[in-house]
Amino acid sequence: MKYLILTKMRAPMLLANVLKFVLIGLIFTGCKKGNQQLDTMQTTATPKLTIESTACGCWIAGTNQDNNQIEAYDTTTTVTWGTPKWSFAPTTARGYSSTAEIPLWGGPTDVKLRNTTVFSGYSQVIVTAGGRLATIAAYPSGNKLWTVGYSATAPQVDIHSTEILPNGNIALASAGRNWVRVYASAPSAPNHSTFSEFSLGSAHAVLWDPSIQRLWVIGWLPINSANYWDPLNQVITALQDTGTAANPGLKEDINYRAILPGKYGHEISPYYYDNNKLWVAVQVDNTDTNKGVYIFDKTTKTFTPVSGAANRNFVKGVGNQPAGTIVEIRPKSAGGTGEDSWQNDTVKFYSHNGTFMYNRIKPGAKFYKVKVFDPDYQ
């Protein structure tokens, strides 16, 4: 359930001159182009501080690298999760090729559920990636709508994040090949080879922001030096789609660029329900290596460390549920080696002020990332 009630976590949400709340009743639903250009003369778009209110069952979706499935769970159940409420992997029954597509899938890294009206006959889709395959699929059927596959040529593509733009085009962040791309996947002109690319070292996250009509990204840019390890090169920034559905274009809107307060950005998520904020996670804070989770203010471009026990290092996924509960996944052996250095079977939940509340465990699972399974961008 999603509803419009201010909590301590959500305030201040709206500017005084746009404060007009209508209490919403509860709703129940369970071609490549040249690289980036810097446009320092752009006018910064003012966030539209309104709230989408699609009902959300508040399930948590995890990328389970044990069985190579996307799995959604109900957090109101007992501590130990059993059968998922919904799951996805590409299969022939869902329209995926047994030779050209399914073999490319494995080790899923991200998933987002989105409302859409551009794919005929469907009102919601998922966008996800694993191994060398990225796909858009109908929800809840999981039937294939669009895919793109990649070669095994080194470096591996290593897609870390996926998003779908309102026009139906897919955005992908490749940590291995150091780019963010938007492909012409829109049903009006579906194409696997037409895309626009923005060079971004160790690209780890993409998130569409309808309030400013930009794509948030996180990664590395040679701003201060050519050294990847330079903390002044670690950024969150926003890309503008300057093209069309059939011929996408990407350039950085430098007005939104901010230097991260820590090294190696990992995650950007919507901060429900304040459209002027985002969740941001880095590997380690620059001054306290035990921490790395922040609330980013889009207007001031400042980072506020999350309070309490929720501020941990090496967090791979973070978000919040409607009631304000913070959801996080962190590897079993953060900073270690092997699969446990990026996977865990335990998802932790915190109150809005960062106080630990409870765990949810899927024994044997190897979750890389978890997401609040909410179809709204914000």
C-alpha positions, 0 to 999 in steps of 0.5 A, a space after each residue: 500500500 502506498 499513501 500520502 502521509 508525511 513522516 519524519 523520514 519524508 519531510 520536508 517534501 514539498 516547497 511551501 509554494 507548491 504545498 497542496 496535499 490531496 490525501 490519496 485513498 489507499 489503493 491495493 495491487 499487490 547508430 552509436 553516437 559520439 561520447 558525452 558532451 558537457 553543456 555548462 550553459 544548460 538551465 537546471 530543471 526544477 524538480 516537479 515536487 509531486 508524488 506518484 501513487 501507484 499502489 505498492 505491495 512493498 515486496 522486495 525483489 532480489 537478484 539471486 545469483 544462486 539460481 540465476 533468478 529474480 525473486 520477489 518476497 513479501 516482507 510481512 512474512 516470517 523471518 525466513 523467506 520460502 517460495 517467492 511471490 514472483 520470480 523471473 528467468 528467461 525461458 523458452 516458454 517466455 519467448 527467449 531463444 534457447 541458443 541465442 539468449 538463454 545461454 547468455 543469462 546468469 548472475 543477475 545484477 539488477 531489476 526494476 518494475 515500471 509502469 508503462 503505456 508504450 508496450 501494447 497490451 501491457 501496463 507494467 514491465 520489468 527491466 533486468 540484466 544478468 551475465 551477457 543479456 539485458 532484457 525488457 519483459 512483461 510483468 507479471 508474465 515475464 514474456 520477452 519484449 526486447 533483448 540485447 546480448 553481448 560477446 564474451 570478449 574481454 573485458 566482460 560487459 558486466 552490466 550492473 544496473 538497468 532502467 527503462 525510460 518513459 518512451 520505452 528505451 532501455 538504459 544500461 550501466 556497464 561496469 566492465 566496459 565503462 559506459 552508460 548506454 540508451 538503446 532504441 528498444 521502444 516498440 515504435 522503433 525496436 533496434 538492438 544496434 542503435 544506441 547512444 553512449 556516455 563514457 563513465 568509468 565503472 558505471 554502476 547505477 542508472 535511475 530515471 528521474 521524471 521530475 527533472 527528465 534526466 537519467 542519474 548515473 554513478 561512476 568515475 570521470 577523469 575530472 581531477 586526474 587520470 587516476 581511477 583511485 582519485 576520490 575527486 573523480 568519483 561522481 554522481 551526475 545526470 544525463 539528458 536524453 537529447 534524441 528520440 525513441 528511434 535515435 537516442 542521444 546522451 549528454 551530461 547535464 553538468 549542473 547536477 554533477 556532484 563529487 561523491 563523499 566516498 570511493 566507488 559508487 554502487 547504488 542510486 535509488 529513489 527516496 520515496 516520497 521526497 522527489 528532491 532526494 535520492 539514496 546513494 551508496 558507495 563502497 567506503 566513506 572518505 573519512 570513515 571507512 565503516 560507512 557509505 550510505 547517504 541521502 542526496 539532495 538534488 537541489 543543494 547537491 549535498 550528501 547527508 549520512 544515513 543515521 544509526 546502524 543503517 550507515 554501513 560500508 559496501 552496501 550493494 542495494 538500499 531503498 525505503 518502503 512507504 512506511 519509511 523502513 530502510 531496506 539494505 543488502 550488504 555482502 556476507 564478507 564485505 571487503 573480503 574475497 570470493 562470492 561472499 564479498 558481493 552476495 548475501 542471503 540476508 536482507 536487513 531492515 531499519 527504521 527511518 532513523 537507522 535503528 535496526 529492526 529485523 532480518 529477512 533470510 532466504 537460506 542458500 540465496 546469493 543476493 547481489 542486490 535488492 530493490 523495493 519492488 515499486 513501479 514508480 520512478 519516485 
